[in-house]
């Protein structure tokens, strides 16, 4: 196999820099995923409901700005948005260790950081997803997504594995400096990408509400995009419920120390890496449509192993269910991301991504609150059971859609739209 086949897009200078920037930024993000709840649990002695509330605040930004974010991002160069938001997130996270050292850190400070960081992440993710097709071309979106998913998976292994010992040495609040540094370096590296997408077309911009409505109509009227988005919404709600109580369960029910918790989360990263490496092969073998619902249906039931775990070896057996969850999740996301990008015209990419994210992420704050409430009332174990069952059932919207038999995703063309929908997606000459 030639080097050009093995490395593909990695031989491209600009994609290589995006790849490295993604590695640095995702390392910081994975450290946040472990450290921020542990700051609340270990340093501030938060109870189950507070941990759930913190999880809700982390994702509340999607509900607050999810829809207008897409319209705003479509008016700007997407690379610039990723740079600014990366640097801003780095600054926000750095306030936690500073407040801790000044003896000013409170649970509500932590909630404010989580909300602001999550809101900035909405803009980053929408711009990041919209930037990729411009950088690599539509024909290479699936390959680019798979390679970026692979590096994100590697950092999902290395981030928690590094965070566990780091917390033991410097404490959870100070460990967030590693996250801040990773995001700052990611933003700085992105400034060296030479290729710029074209400026948005000049002229008077349509009303923001009109642009938001256009993105909503495009996603909700498309049977496949609608099914993907609704399936994601259900999955994310129950995943948030599950994750909100996972660290509480590991810390208080199984007695795992931060290093052990980091290893469990690193195992999830191993599953995600394997999923990224296998995503293209599995999609070609099973079909890009069927793999979207099969991935969840096959792997999510294994998450029920965790609430069965007790202190000792059973924790590590249960962790294999989390590995399977991550493996299936990445395979599903790579397949559906390629499908979504292929079926969306360039001018709607930002709004499609923002609309899909808004709908699919709206349940995350609710899931965090439900997890915290259920954990307070019945214990963390009950919340894990409910989350495992809900994630398994989230495959139903895509299973009952045309994706059940759709083996490939055709590229978007105006002719591919149904006549009643075409008018909604053609720019108004009078706008």
Secondary structure, DSSP 4 states (H G I P E B T S, - for coil): --HHHHHGGGGSHHHHHHHHHHHHHHHHHHHHHHHHHHIIIIIS---HHHHHHHHHHHHHHHHHHHHHHHHHHHTS-HHHHHHHHHHHHHHHHHHHHHHHHTT---HHHHHHHHHHHHHHHHHHHHHHHHHHHHHH-GGGHHHHHHHHHHHHHHHHHHHHHHHHHHHHHH-HHHHHHHHHHHHHHHHHHHTT----PPPPPPSPPPPHHHHHHHHHHHHHHSHHHHHHHHHHHHHHHHHHHHHHHHHHIIIIIS---HHHHHHHHHHHHHHHHHHHHHHHHHHHHH-TTHHHHHHHHHHGGGGGGGGG--TTTHHHHHHHHHHHHHHHHHHHHHHHHHHHHHTS-GGGHHHHHHHHHHHHHHHHHHHHHHHHHHHHHH-HHHHHHHHHHHHHHTTHHHHTSGGGT----PPP-GGGS-HHHHHHHSPPTT-
